[in-house]
């Protein structure tokens, strides 16, 4: 889904199933125009990637495995 600024947003038509999806949705709103927030769902896992528009800024993200959270920078 793309917001009014042309930025991709997490799928907001469904209620969040995990707290990390709620955080991703909030970040997508707060960082509109400053970063791209991508959310992928595969086999019950949620992967979130944040890519700043500023090339000097560090991208980061996480994968929520329900019983474990892996954070990457």
N, CA, C and O atoms as a CHARMM CRD file, in Angstrom:
* protein
*
  292
    1    1 UNK  N      0.85300  -1.17200   0.00000 PROA 1      0.00000
    2    1 UNK  CA     0.00000   0.00000   0.00000 PROA 1      0.00000
    3    1 UNK  C      0.89500   1.22900   0.00000 PROA 1      0.00000
    4    1 UNK  O      1.93600   1.23200   0.65700 PROA 1      0.00000
    5    2 UNK  N      0.51700   2.25000  -0.70900 PROA 2      0.00000
    6    2 UNK  CA     1.28100   3.49300  -0.80400 PROA 2      0.00000
    7    2 UNK  C      0.47400   4.63700  -0.20700 PROA 2      0.00000
    8    2 UNK  O     -0.71700   4.77400  -0.48800 PROA 2      0.00000
    9    3 UNK  N      1.12300   5.46300   0.62100 PROA 3      0.00000
   10    3 UNK  CA     0.42200   6.58200   1.24600 PROA 3      0.00000
   11    3 UNK  C      0.39600   7.78300   0.31300 PROA 3      0.00000
   12    3 UNK  O      0.84300   7.69300  -0.83100 PROA 3      0.00000
   13    4 UNK  N     -0.12800   8.91500   0.79900 PROA 4      0.00000
   14    4 UNK  CA    -0.27700  10.10200  -0.03600 PROA 4      0.00000
   15    4 UNK  C      1.04900  10.72500  -0.43300 PROA 4      0.00000
   16    4 UNK  O      1.09000  11.55200  -1.34400 PROA 4      0.00000
   17    5 UNK  N      2.13400  10.34600   0.23000 PROA 5      0.00000
   18    5 UNK  CA     3.45800  10.87200  -0.08500 PROA 5      0.00000
   19    5 UNK  C      4.22000   9.94500  -1.02600 PROA 5      0.00000
   20    5 UNK  O      5.39600  10.17500  -1.30600 PROA 5      0.00000
   21    6 UNK  N      3.55200   8.89200  -1.51700 PROA 6      0.00000
   22    6 UNK  CA     4.21200   7.94600  -2.40500 PROA 6      0.00000
   23    6 UNK  C      5.06700   6.93000  -1.68100 PROA 6      0.00000
   24    6 UNK  O      5.81600   6.18400  -2.31100 PROA 6      0.00000
   25    7 UNK  N      4.96400   6.89500  -0.37100 PROA 7      0.00000
   26    7 UNK  CA     5.74500   5.94900   0.41900 PROA 7      0.00000
   27    7 UNK  C      4.95300   4.67200   0.63100 PROA 7      0.00000
   28    7 UNK  O      3.73000   4.70700   0.76700 PROA 7      0.00000
   29    8 UNK  N      5.65700   3.53300   0.65800 PROA 8      0.00000
   30    8 UNK  CA     4.98800   2.27600   0.95200 PROA 8      0.00000
   31    8 UNK  C      4.64300   2.22100   2.43000 PROA 8      0.00000
   32    8 UNK  O      5.42900   2.61900   3.28900 PROA 8      0.00000
   33    9 UNK  N      3.45900   1.72100   2.69900 PROA 9      0.00000
   34    9 UNK  CA     3.02000   1.52600   4.07100 PROA 9      0.00000
   35    9 UNK  C      2.74700   0.05500   4.29200 PROA 9      0.00000
   36    9 UNK  O      2.39300  -0.65700   3.35200 PROA 9      0.00000
   37   10 UNK  N      2.90500  -0.41400   5.52400 PROA 10     0.00000
   38   10 UNK  CA     2.48900  -1.78100   5.82200 PROA 10     0.00000
   39   10 UNK  C      0.99500  -1.93000   5.55300 PROA 10     0.00000
   40   10 UNK  O      0.26100  -0.94100   5.56300 PROA 10     0.00000
   41   11 UNK  N      0.54800  -3.13600   5.31700 PROA 11     0.00000
   42   11 UNK  CA    -0.85800  -3.43200   5.05600 PROA 11     0.00000
   43   11 UNK  C     -1.68800  -2.99300   6.25500 PROA 11     0.00000
   44   11 UNK  O     -1.68100  -3.65700   7.29200 PROA 11     0.00000
   45   12 UNK  N     -2.40500  -1.87600   6.11900 PROA 12     0.00000
   46   12 UNK  CA    -3.14800  -1.32100   7.24600 PROA 12     0.00000
   47   12 UNK  C     -4.61500  -1.72600   7.24200 PROA 12     0.00000
   48   12 UNK  O     -5.37800  -1.28600   8.10200 PROA 12     0.00000
   49   13 UNK  N     -5.02400  -2.56800   6.27500 PROA 13     0.00000
   50   13 UNK  CA    -6.41500  -3.00700   6.22700 PROA 13     0.00000
   51   13 UNK  C     -6.71900  -4.10500   7.22700 PROA 13     0.00000
   52   13 UNK  O     -7.88400  -4.37100   7.52500 PROA 13     0.00000
   53   14 UNK  N     -5.69600  -4.73800   7.74200 PROA 14     0.00000
   54   14 UNK  CA    -5.88600  -5.81300   8.70400 PROA 14     0.00000
   55   14 UNK  C     -5.39300  -5.35400  10.07100 PROA 14     0.00000
   56   14 UNK  O     -4.45000  -4.56800  10.15400 PROA 14     0.00000
   57   15 UNK  N     -6.02700  -5.83900  11.15500 PROA 15     0.00000
   58   15 UNK  CA    -5.55400  -5.46700  12.48500 PROA 15     0.00000
   59   15 UNK  C     -4.18800  -6.09000  12.74800 PROA 15     0.00000
   60   15 UNK  O     -3.89500  -7.17200  12.23800 PROA 15     0.00000
   61   16 UNK  N     -3.34200  -5.41800  13.54200 PROA 16     0.00000
   62   16 UNK  CA    -2.03100  -5.98000  13.84500 PROA 16     0.00000
   63   16 UNK  C     -2.16200  -7.27300  14.63400 PROA 16     0.00000
   64   16 UNK  O     -2.93900  -7.36100  15.58400 PROA 16     0.00000
   65   17 UNK  N     -1.39400  -8.27100  14.22700 PROA 17     0.00000
   66   17 UNK  CA    -1.41800  -9.56600  14.92400 PROA 17     0.00000
   67   17 UNK  C     -0.30200  -9.66000  15.95400 PROA 17     0.00000
   68   17 UNK  O     -0.36200 -10.48100  16.87000 PROA 17     0.00000
   69   18 UNK  N      0.70200  -8.82800  15.80600 PROA 18     0.00000
   70   18 UNK  CA     1.80300  -8.81500  16.76300 PROA 18     0.00000
   71   18 UNK  C      2.12000  -7.37200  17.11500 PROA 18     0.00000
   72   18 UNK  O      1.82100  -6.46200  16.34200 PROA 18     0.00000
   73   19 UNK  N      2.71900  -7.16000  18.26900 PROA 19     0.00000
   74   19 UNK  CA     3.10900  -5.78900  18.63400 PROA 19     0.00000
   75   19 UNK  C      4.09300  -5.18500  17.63800 PROA 19     0.00000
   76   19 UNK  O      4.07300  -3.97200  17.42900 PROA 19     0.00000
   77   20 UNK  N      4.95400  -5.99100  17.01700 PROA 20     0.00000
   78   20 UNK  CA     5.92900  -5.42400  16.09000 PROA 20     0.00000
   79   20 UNK  C      5.26100  -4.90600  14.82500 PROA 20     0.00000
   80   20 UNK  O      5.76200  -3.95500  14.22500 PROA 20     0.00000
   81   21 UNK  N      4.16900  -5.48500  14.40600 PROA 21     0.00000
   82   21 UNK  CA     3.45000  -4.96400  13.24300 PROA 21     0.00000
   83   21 UNK  C      2.84000  -3.60900  13.57300 PROA 21     0.00000
   84   21 UNK  O      2.80700  -2.71500  12.72600 PROA 21     0.00000
   85   22 UNK  N      2.36200  -3.45800  14.78700 PROA 22     0.00000
   86   22 UNK  CA     1.82400  -2.16700  15.23000 PROA 22     0.00000
   87   22 UNK  C      2.92500  -1.10300  15.22400 PROA 22     0.00000
   88   22 UNK  O      2.68900   0.03500  14.81900 PROA 22     0.00000
   89   23 UNK  N      4.12100  -1.47300  15.67200 PROA 23     0.00000
   90   23 UNK  CA     5.25900  -0.55300  15.67600 PROA 23     0.00000
   91   23 UNK  C      5.62500  -0.17400  14.24000 PROA 23     0.00000
   92   23 UNK  O      5.90400   0.99300  13.96800 PROA 23     0.00000
   93   24 UNK  N      5.62800  -1.13900  13.32100 PROA 24     0.00000
   94   24 UNK  CA     5.95700  -0.86800  11.92200 PROA 24     0.00000
   95   24 UNK  C      4.95800   0.10800  11.30900 PROA 24     0.00000
   96   24 UNK  O      5.34600   1.01400  10.57200 PROA 24     0.00000
   97   25 UNK  N      3.70000  -0.07100  11.60500 PROA 25     0.00000
   98   25 UNK  CA     2.67300   0.83600  11.09100 PROA 25     0.00000
   99   25 UNK  C      2.86400   2.25000  11.62800 PROA 25     0.00000
  100   25 UNK  O      2.71300   3.22200  10.88800 PROA 25     0.00000
  101   26 UNK  N      3.19500   2.36600  12.90600 PROA 26     0.00000
  102   26 UNK  CA     3.42000   3.68000  13.50100 PROA 26     0.00000
  103   26 UNK  C      4.65200   4.34200  12.88800 PROA 26     0.00000
  104   26 UNK  O      4.63600   5.53800  12.59600 PROA 26     0.00000
  105   27 UNK  N      5.72400   3.56300  12.69100 PROA 27     0.00000
  106   27 UNK  CA     6.92800   4.10700  12.07300 PROA 27     0.00000
  107   27 UNK  C      6.66100   4.57000  10.64500 PROA 27     0.00000
  108   27 UNK  O      7.19100   5.59700  10.22100 PROA 27     0.00000
  109   28 UNK  N      5.85100   3.83000   9.90100 PROA 28     0.00000
  110   28 UNK  CA     5.51800   4.21600   8.53200 PROA 28     0.00000
  111   28 UNK  C      4.85000   5.59100   8.50600 PROA 28     0.00000
  112   28 UNK  O      5.11500   6.40100   7.61800 PROA 28     0.00000
  113   29 UNK  N      3.99400   5.84400   9.47500 PROA 29     0.00000
  114   29 UNK  CA     3.32600   7.15200   9.56200 PROA 29     0.00000
  115   29 UNK  C      4.30600   8.24600   9.97600 PROA 29     0.00000
  116   29 UNK  O      4.34800   9.31600   9.36900 PROA 29     0.00000
  117   30 UNK  N      5.09100   7.96900  11.01300 PROA 30     0.00000
  118   30 UNK  CA     5.98900   8.98700  11.56000 PROA 30     0.00000
  119   30 UNK  C      7.16400   9.30300  10.64000 PROA 30     0.00000
  120   30 UNK  O      7.67100  10.42500  10.64500 PROA 30     0.00000
  121   31 UNK  N      7.60000   8.32000   9.84900 PROA 31     0.00000
  122   31 UNK  CA     8.77500   8.51400   8.99500 PROA 31     0.00000
  123   31 UNK  C      8.42700   8.80800   7.54200 PROA 31     0.00000
  124   31 UNK  O      9.31100   8.80300   6.68600 PROA 31     0.00000
  125   32 UNK  N      7.15300   9.06300   7.25000 PROA 32     0.00000
  126   32 UNK  CA     6.72200   9.33900   5.87600 PROA 32     0.00000
  127   32 UNK  C      7.56400  10.46900   5.28700 PROA 32     0.00000
  128   32 UNK  O      7.67600  11.54600   5.87300 PROA 32     0.00000
  129   33 UNK  N      8.14700  10.21100   4.13200 PROA 33     0.00000
  130   33 UNK  CA     8.99400  11.20000   3.47600 PROA 33     0.00000
  131   33 UNK  C     10.44300  11.15400   3.90800 PROA 33     0.00000
  132   33 UNK  O     11.30800  11.70300   3.22600 PROA 33     0.00000
  133   34 UNK  N     10.72800  10.50400   5.04300 PROA 34     0.00000
  134   34 UNK  CA    12.10000  10.41100   5.53400 PROA 34     0.00000
  135   34 UNK  C     12.68100   9.01400   5.38900 PROA 34     0.00000
  136   34 UNK  O     13.90100   8.84600   5.38500 PROA 34     0.00000
  137   35 UNK  N     11.80900   7.99600   5.26900 PROA 35     0.00000
  138   35 UNK  CA    12.26600   6.61300   5.16800 PROA 35     0.00000
  139   35 UNK  C     11.16300   5.75700   4.56400 PROA 35     0.00000
  140   35 UNK  O      9.98600   6.11700   4.59100 PROA 35     0.00000
  141   36 UNK  N     11.56600   4.63000   4.02500 PROA 36     0.00000
  142   36 UNK  CA    10.62300   3.65700   3.50200 PROA 36     0.00000
  143   36 UNK  C     10.51700   2.51400   4.50800 PROA 36     0.00000
  144   36 UNK  O     11.53300   2.00000   4.97600 PROA 36     0.00000
  145   37 UNK  N      9.31200   2.12400   4.83400 PROA 37     0.00000
  146   37 UNK  CA     9.07000   1.01000   5.74600 PROA 37     0.00000
  147   37 UNK  C      8.45600  -0.12200   4.93300 PROA 37     0.00000
  148   37 UNK  O      7.38800   0.03400   4.34000 PROA 37     0.00000
  149   38 UNK  N      9.14300  -1.26500   4.91100 PROA 38     0.00000
  150   38 UNK  CA     8.65800  -2.42700   4.18300 PROA 38     0.00000
  151   38 UNK  C      8.34700  -3.54500   5.16500 PROA 38     0.00000
  152   38 UNK  O      9.12500  -3.81900   6.07800 PROA 38     0.00000
  153   39 UNK  N      7.20400  -4.18700   4.96800 PROA 39     0.00000
  154   39 UNK  CA     6.78900  -5.29600   5.81900 PROA 39     0.00000
  155   39 UNK  C      6.50600  -6.50100   4.93200 PROA 39     0.00000
  156   39 UNK  O      5.74700  -6.41300   3.96600 PROA 39     0.00000
  157   40 UNK  N      7.12100  -7.61900   5.27200 PROA 40     0.00000
  158   40 UNK  CA     6.87700  -8.87500   4.57200 PROA 40     0.00000
  159   40 UNK  C      6.38700  -9.90300   5.58300 PROA 40     0.00000
  160   40 UNK  O      6.88000  -9.97700   6.70800 PROA 40     0.00000
  161   41 UNK  N      5.41300 -10.68700   5.16000 PROA 41     0.00000
  162   41 UNK  CA     4.90800 -11.78300   5.99700 PROA 41     0.00000
  163   41 UNK  C      5.14900 -13.08800   5.26100 PROA 41     0.00000
  164   41 UNK  O      4.67400 -13.27500   4.14100 PROA 41     0.00000
  165   42 UNK  N      5.88500 -13.98800   5.89300 PROA 42     0.00000
  166   42 UNK  CA     6.17100 -15.28700   5.29600 PROA 42     0.00000
  167   42 UNK  C      6.03500 -16.34800   6.37100 PROA 42     0.00000
  168   42 UNK  O      6.73300 -16.31200   7.38400 PROA 42     0.00000
  169   43 UNK  N      5.13700 -17.28800   6.14500 PROA 43     0.00000
  170   43 UNK  CA     4.96600 -18.42900   7.04400 PROA 43     0.00000
  171   43 UNK  C      4.84700 -18.02700   8.51000 PROA 43     0.00000
  172   43 UNK  O      5.46400 -18.64900   9.37500 PROA 43     0.00000
  173   44 UNK  N      4.07600 -17.01300   8.79100 PROA 44     0.00000
  174   44 UNK  CA     3.84500 -16.59500  10.17000 PROA 44     0.00000
  175   44 UNK  C      4.89200 -15.65400  10.73300 PROA 44     0.00000
  176   44 UNK  O      4.72700 -15.14000  11.83900 PROA 44     0.00000
  177   45 UNK  N      5.96200 -15.41900   9.99700 PROA 45     0.00000
  178   45 UNK  CA     6.99300 -14.49700  10.44000 PROA 45     0.00000
  179   45 UNK  C      6.71300 -13.12200   9.84200 PROA 45     0.00000
  180   45 UNK  O      6.14800 -13.01300   8.75400 PROA 45     0.00000
  181   46 UNK  N      7.11100 -12.08000  10.55600 PROA 46     0.00000
  182   46 UNK  CA     6.97300 -10.71800  10.05900 PROA 46     0.00000
  183   46 UNK  C      8.36600 -10.11000   9.99600 PROA 46     0.00000
  184   46 UNK  O      9.08600 -10.07000  10.99400 PROA 46     0.00000
  185   47 UNK  N      8.73200  -9.64200   8.82200 PROA 47     0.00000
  186   47 UNK  CA    10.02200  -9.00600   8.61100 PROA 47     0.00000
  187   47 UNK  C      9.78000  -7.53900   8.27900 PROA 47     0.00000
  188   47 UNK  O      8.97900  -7.21700   7.40200 PROA 47     0.00000
  189   48 UNK  N     10.47700  -6.65200   8.98500 PROA 48     0.00000
  190   48 UNK  CA    10.31100  -5.20900   8.80300 PROA 48     0.00000
  191   48 UNK  C     11.66900  -4.61000   8.44700 PROA 48     0.00000
  192   48 UNK  O     12.66700  -4.86600   9.12100 PROA 48     0.00000
  193   49 UNK  N     11.69400  -3.81100   7.38400 PROA 49     0.00000
  194   49 UNK  CA    12.91400  -3.11300   6.98800 PROA 49     0.00000
  195   49 UNK  C     12.65600  -1.62300   6.89200 PROA 49     0.00000
  196   49 UNK  O     11.67400  -1.20000   6.28300 PROA 49     0.00000
  197   50 UNK  N     13.52800  -0.82300   7.48900 PROA 50     0.00000
  198   50 UNK  CA    13.43100   0.63200   7.46500 PROA 50     0.00000
  199   50 UNK  C     14.63700   1.14900   6.68600 PROA 50     0.00000
  200   50 UNK  O     15.78100   0.93500   7.08700 PROA 50     0.00000
  201   51 UNK  N     14.37500   1.83200   5.56600 PROA 51     0.00000
  202   51 UNK  CA    15.44200   2.37700   4.73800 PROA 51     0.00000
  203   51 UNK  C     15.29200   3.89200   4.68600 PROA 51     0.00000
  204   51 UNK  O     14.35900   4.40400   4.06800 PROA 51     0.00000
  205   52 UNK  N     16.21600   4.61800   5.33900 PROA 52     0.00000
  206   52 UNK  CA    16.15300   6.07900   5.33000 PROA 52     0.00000
  207   52 UNK  C     16.38500   6.65500   3.93200 PROA 52     0.00000
  208   52 UNK  O     17.09400   6.06200   3.11900 PROA 52     0.00000
  209   53 UNK  N     15.79100   7.79700   3.66700 PROA 53     0.00000
  210   53 UNK  CA    16.00300   8.50400   2.39800 PROA 53     0.00000
  211   53 UNK  C     17.40400   9.11000   2.34700 PROA 53     0.00000
  212   53 UNK  O     17.98600   9.23600   1.26900 PROA 53     0.00000
  213   54 UNK  N     17.93900   9.48000   3.48600 PROA 54     0.00000
  214   54 UNK  CA    19.28100  10.05600   3.58200 PROA 54     0.00000
  215   54 UNK  C     20.30600   8.93600   3.35200 PROA 54     0.00000
  216   54 UNK  O     20.33300   7.97400   4.11900 PROA 54     0.00000
  217   55 UNK  N     21.15100   9.03900   2.31100 PROA 55     0.00000
  218   55 UNK  CA    22.11100   7.97500   2.02500 PROA 55     0.00000
  219   55 UNK  C     23.17900   7.79300   3.10900 PROA 55     0.00000
  220   55 UNK  O     23.85200   6.76300   3.14300 PROA 55     0.00000
  221   56 UNK  N     23.33800   8.77900   3.98900 PROA 56     0.00000
  222   56 UNK  CA    24.32100   8.67000   5.07000 PROA 56     0.00000
  223   56 UNK  C     23.73500   8.01100   6.32200 PROA 56     0.00000
  224   56 UNK  O     24.46200   7.74700   7.28000 PROA 56     0.00000
  225   57 UNK  N     22.44100   7.74700   6.31700 PROA 57     0.00000
  226   57 UNK  CA    21.79000   7.13100   7.48000 PROA 57     0.00000
  227   57 UNK  C     21.80200   5.61100   7.33600 PROA 57     0.00000
  228   57 UNK  O     21.84000   5.09100   6.22100 PROA 57     0.00000
  229   58 UNK  N     21.77100   4.91500   8.44400 PROA 58     0.00000
  230   58 UNK  CA    21.83800   3.45400   8.47700 PROA 58     0.00000
  231   58 UNK  C     20.44600   2.83900   8.38400 PROA 58     0.00000
  232   58 UNK  O     19.53500   3.24500   9.10500 PROA 58     0.00000
  233   59 UNK  N     20.28400   1.87300   7.51000 PROA 59     0.00000
  234   59 UNK  CA    19.04400   1.09900   7.43400 PROA 59     0.00000
  235   59 UNK  C     19.02600   0.10200   8.59700 PROA 59     0.00000
  236   59 UNK  O     20.07700  -0.32600   9.07400 PROA 59     0.00000
  237   60 UNK  N     17.83900  -0.25600   9.04100 PROA 60     0.00000
  238   60 UNK  CA    17.71000  -1.24900  10.10700 PROA 60     0.00000
  239   60 UNK  C     16.40500  -2.00200   9.92100 PROA 60     0.00000
  240   60 UNK  O     15.57100  -1.64000   9.09200 PROA 60     0.00000
  241   61 UNK  N     16.24800  -3.03700  10.69500 PROA 61     0.00000
  242   61 UNK  CA    15.01900  -3.81200  10.61100 PROA 61     0.00000
  243   61 UNK  C     14.99700  -4.93700  11.61800 PROA 61     0.00000
  244   61 UNK  O     15.91000  -5.08400  12.43000 PROA 61     0.00000
  245   62 UNK  N     13.94400  -5.72800  11.55500 PROA 62     0.00000
  246   62 UNK  CA    13.81900  -6.85900  12.46000 PROA 62     0.00000
  247   62 UNK  C     12.94000  -7.93000  11.83200 PROA 62     0.00000
  248   62 UNK  O     12.16200  -7.66800  10.91500 PROA 62     0.00000
  249   63 UNK  N     13.08700  -9.13600  12.35000 PROA 63     0.00000
  250   63 UNK  CA    12.22600 -10.25300  11.98100 PROA 63     0.00000
  251   63 UNK  C     11.61700 -10.79600  13.25400 PROA 63     0.00000
  252   63 UNK  O     12.32200 -11.13300  14.20500 PROA 63     0.00000
  253   64 UNK  N     10.29800 -10.87500  13.26000 PROA 64     0.00000
  254   64 UNK  CA     9.55200 -11.36900  14.41900 PROA 64     0.00000
  255   64 UNK  C      9.15100 -12.81100  14.13200 PROA 64     0.00000
  256   64 UNK  O      8.33200 -13.07500  13.25100 PROA 64     0.00000
  257   65 UNK  N      9.73600 -13.74300  14.88400 PROA 65     0.00000
  258   65 UNK  CA     9.44500 -15.16300  14.73600 PROA 65     0.00000
  259   65 UNK  C      8.39900 -15.63200  15.73500 PROA 65     0.00000
  260   65 UNK  O      8.24800 -16.83900  15.92900 PROA 65     0.00000
  261   66 UNK  N      7.67700 -14.73000  16.37200 PROA 66     0.00000
  262   66 UNK  CA     6.67600 -14.97000  17.42300 PROA 66     0.00000
  263   66 UNK  C      7.32100 -15.30100  18.76200 PROA 66     0.00000
  264   66 UNK  O      6.92700 -14.73600  19.78200 PROA 66     0.00000
  265   67 UNK  N      8.29900 -16.19500  18.78600 PROA 67     0.00000
  266   67 UNK  CA     8.93800 -16.54700  20.04600 PROA 67     0.00000
  267   67 UNK  C     10.34800 -15.95400  20.14800 PROA 67     0.00000
  268   67 UNK  O     11.04300 -16.15000  21.14500 PROA 67     0.00000
  269   68 UNK  N     10.75800 -15.23100  19.10700 PROA 68     0.00000
  270   68 UNK  CA    12.09300 -14.67200  19.04200 PROA 68     0.00000
  271   68 UNK  C     12.07600 -13.44600  18.13700 PROA 68     0.00000
  272   68 UNK  O     11.29800 -13.37900  17.18500 PROA 68     0.00000
  273   69 UNK  N     12.93500 -12.48200  18.43600 PROA 69     0.00000
  274   69 UNK  CA    13.03100 -11.26700  17.62700 PROA 69     0.00000
  275   69 UNK  C     14.48700 -11.07000  17.22400 PROA 69     0.00000
  276   69 UNK  O     15.36500 -11.00800  18.08400 PROA 69     0.00000
  277   70 UNK  N     14.75100 -10.97300  15.92200 PROA 70     0.00000
  278   70 UNK  CA    16.10900 -10.73400  15.41200 PROA 70     0.00000
  279   70 UNK  C     16.15300  -9.31500  14.86900 PROA 70     0.00000
  280   70 UNK  O     15.35000  -8.94400  14.01300 PROA 70     0.00000
  281   71 UNK  N     17.10000  -8.52000  15.37200 PROA 71     0.00000
  282   71 UNK  CA    17.24700  -7.12200  14.96600 PROA 71     0.00000
  283   71 UNK  C     18.50600  -6.99600  14.12800 PROA 71     0.00000
  284   71 UNK  O     19.54500  -7.56500  14.46300 PROA 71     0.00000
  285   72 UNK  N     18.40900  -6.24000  13.02200 PROA 72     0.00000
  286   72 UNK  CA    19.54500  -6.05600  12.11700 PROA 72     0.00000
  287   72 UNK  C     19.78600  -4.57600  11.85400 PROA 72     0.00000
  288   72 UNK  O     18.83900  -3.79700  11.74300 PROA 72     0.00000
  289   73 UNK  N     21.04500  -4.19600  11.75500 PROA 73     0.00000
  290   73 UNK  CA    21.40400  -2.82000  11.37800 PROA 73     0.00000
  291   73 UNK  C     22.52800  -2.86900  10.38200 PROA 73     0.00000
  292   73 UNK  O     22.99400  -1.82600   9.92400 PROA 73     0.00000
